[in-house]
Each structure stands twice: as structure tokens, then as C-alpha cells.
């Protein structure tokens, strides 16, 4: 296993400064998006270890991003648009219906801003079960939950960030699959002096 992901986590943990974050003066705006997309598998392999086997897939996605029911005026104006990206996914027991994980990059072109960022998700799992809710089960093939972190790199509000939670429904049947997602989060901008 590469030490790079582990080192990134440790470095991020060691560099987190809650006092500096608390001192930042920021404005927050709701981000609420409905997403429709297609993912394409470009390569896959079953990796075998003495104690397990894992299906790994590498691919890309494209998606259309529209305003959702709780979108702020600022998010609706700037962030609705299109996105593409690359991703790597892994599935336990080399089975597409088992628990898995996804990590990827996103290149997001809104109507008033361009963003780049990261996405991560847990695949085939639900989190809204008792005692929190009764909507999900912990094993839910075709369902994923994760997060998106992105920064505006061009256009209006360059330097602002989007942090959000995502929920996905996806098709497990082929190498090209449709998915549907919701994104609920925040557009975070430093206050102007």
C-alpha cells in the first residue's frame, strides 16, 4: 500500500489549527444541488492478498449540476453547470454489491465560477438507520454517501470553497452507468476587509 494517502491524512491532522480557523471571518451561503451523471470504467482488476480479494476500478465521470430545493441565490447563479472528473473505486470480496470506497477529482464549470476539488464516498452503505432514522439499512447496494471539497479557482469569488455531503444512487450493472446525486453543503468565502 502506498504511504502517500496515509501521510496526507497525518499531515492534514498535524497542520489543523482550530484557533486559526476560528479566527477566520467568513460568509456562508447554502449549496443545494441535484446531479445527474454518467460514469465510465476504463480499467479494472481483481487484486488478491492472502486474506482478501478486492475489485479495483479506474474511470471517469461527467455530470450536470442543477439547483436543488435549498440552494442560495449565490450558489444558484454561480455553481450550476457541468463537471467531469476521474475516480478510483474498490469493492470488498471483488463483488460490486459489497461495501466499497471511492476517491476522485472533480473539475467543475459553473455559470460564474470554475472549481477544482476532491470527492470521496463509501459505496453500498446507508447511514440513516436507527437510532438516527429508519430510512436506510447499513447494507444498501447501489447507494453511496460521501463528501465533496472544492475551491473556486477562476471567476466570481475566486478563493471561496465548497464543502458538502453527497448522497448517490447508482447502477451496478455495467462499465458505463448512470448515477443520480444530491449535494447539500456550504459555499464558504472570506469576508472582504
LUMSE-727688 format. One record per residue (C-alpha): x, y, z. Coordinates in steps of 0.1 Angstrom, whole numbers, padded with zeros to 4 digits, always signed. Example, Ala and Ser with C-alpha at 12.3 -4.5 7.8 and 13.67 -1.06 7.14 Angstrom:
2
+0123-0045+0078+0137-0011+0071
! end
This chain:
193
+0000+0000+0000+0012+0034-0009+0022+0056+0021+0010+0087+0003-0027+0086+0014-0016+0078+0050+0009+0106+0050-0016+0131+0036-0040+0123+0064-0013+0126+0091-0001+0158+0076-0036+0173+0074-0042+0163+0110-0009+0178+0122-0015+0211+0103-0051+0216+0115-0052+0248+0137-0086+0253+0153-0076+0287+0166-0067+0300+0131-0099+0285+0117-0119+0301+0145-0103+0335+0138-0112+0334+0101-0140+0358+0092-0162+0341+0067-0196+0344+0050-0216+0312+0044-0241+0305+0016-0263+0274+0012-0253+0250-0016-0281+0226-0027-0277+0207-0059-0293+0179-0079-0269+0160-0100-0273+0136-0130-0243+0119-0145-0226+0090-0162-0196+0071-0150-0173+0051-0173-0149+0023-0162-0117+0025-0181-0097-0003-0163-0104-0028-0137-0085-0056-0119-0091-0081-0091-0062-0077-0065-0056-0107-0044-0039-0108-0010-0036-0139+0012-0065-0127+0034-0088-0110+0008-0095-0100-0027-0106-0066-0039-0121-0054-0072-0104-0021-0082-0119+0001-0109-0105+0032-0125-0126+0055-0146-0141+0089-0152-0174+0107-0149-0194+0136-0163-0224+0152-0147-0249+0180-0149-0254+0201-0118-0286+0220-0112-0301+0240-0083-0317+0219-0056-0346+0228-0032-0324+0247-0006-0300+0265-0030-0289+0301-0021-0292+0328-0048-0254+0330-0049-0249+0292-0054-0277+0290-0080-0261+0319-0100-0225+0307-0099-0224+0269-0094-0250+0253-0116-0233+0238-0146-0212+0208-0157-0184+0187-0141-0160+0160-0151-0135+0140-0131-0115+0109-0126-0121+0083-0099-0108+0050-0084-0132+0026-0066-0126-0006-0047-0151-0033-0037-0148-0059-0009-0146-0095-0019-0143-0084-0056-0181-0080-0055-0199-0049-0069-0227-0053-0044-0204-0053-0013-0191-0024+0007-0166-0003-0012-0149+0031-0014-0144+0058-0040-0119+0086-0043-0116+0111-0071-0110+0145-0085-0136+0170-0099-0133+0197-0125-0165+0218-0121-0175+0246-0145-0203+0266-0131-0221+0295-0149-0200+0321-0129-0171+0301-0115-0147+0273-0121-0138+0249-0093-0114+0220-0087-0117+0196-0058-0119+0161-0044-0147+0136-0039-0148+0106-0016-0176+0082-0008-0185+0049+0008-0203+0026-0016-0232+0003-0010-0238+0015+0025-0265+0036+0042-0261+0057+0073-0297+0068+0082-0307+0039+0103-0319+0035+0139-0313+0055+0162-0308+0084+0137-0335+0075+0113-0353+0045+0098-0348+0053+0061-0317+0031+0054-0301-0002+0062-0263-0004+0066-0260-0026+0035-0276-0009+0005-0263-0019-0029-0265+0009-0054-0263+0036-0027-0234+0058-0017-0227+0086+0007-0197+0109+0007-0183+0144+0006-0170+0169-0018-0144+0196-0011-0137+0221-0039-0122+0256-0043-0132+0283-0068-0101+0288-0089-0115+0312-0116-0144+0336-0120-0166+0352-0093-0155+0346-0057-0121+0331-0065-0107+0315-0034-0141+0306-0019-0146+0269-0010-0175+0245-0013-0178+0218+0013-0207+0194+0010-0222+0160+0018-0234+0139-0012-0258+0110-0015-0258+0089-0046-0280+0062-0063-0260+0044-0090-0264+0015-0114-0242-0016-0107-0248-0034-0139-0222-0023-0164-0190-0005-0172-0210+0026-0182-0235+0036-0156-0259+0064-0148-0260+0079-0113-0281+0105-0095-0269+0125-0065-0278+0153-0042-0253+0177-0027-0260+0197+0004-0234+0220+0018-0219+0254+0021-0201+0280+0000-0176+0295+0023-0159+0328+0015-0135+0350+0034-0151+0383+0044-0139+0414+0025-0120+0439+0046
! end
